[in-house]
């Protein structure tokens, strides 16, 4: 009963499993895995293809396990999950470990930079010109450019002017703190959606 409560299935304990949604089945799988209170638990992408509510139930249950001292080995392509759940990380690309460390240590590899995403229409801007303005292109397509930028308040305007002077048309700008996904792209040279 306690494990069902932890994964949000306490009201469904008498229902047939074939009536469960995919997310409910994932939560039930998790409940079965932790029923015997293991010292260590390996979870291989447990949130793939489930609804946000089921995902949050699993996240909370995993965090509770960690608090109770269970060692959790967690594989995921969702970097926000890794940032939220993991104390130590290993970034793997093509079967090779390419970076390890705590979330903060890995993030520090990016320095004090922000992640800028430009949307619009672009014709491969000259990276050396952008680099001279404190920007590093992570990935680009004809509709989007993602880059890391030093001192965004100071350099953003110059970077935008540079892109527009190279026949780019910016329709939207998003500024965010650089994160593990930014580091993954920097280290591997490709986006997470291309990694699978």
Helices and strands as residue ranges (DSSP letters): H 2-6, G 10-12, G 17-19, H 22-34, E 40-44, H 52-67, E 71-75, H 79-85, E 88-93, E 96-102, H 103-108, E 113-121, H 127-132, E 135-140, E 144-150, H 152-165, E 169-177, H 180-188, G 192-194
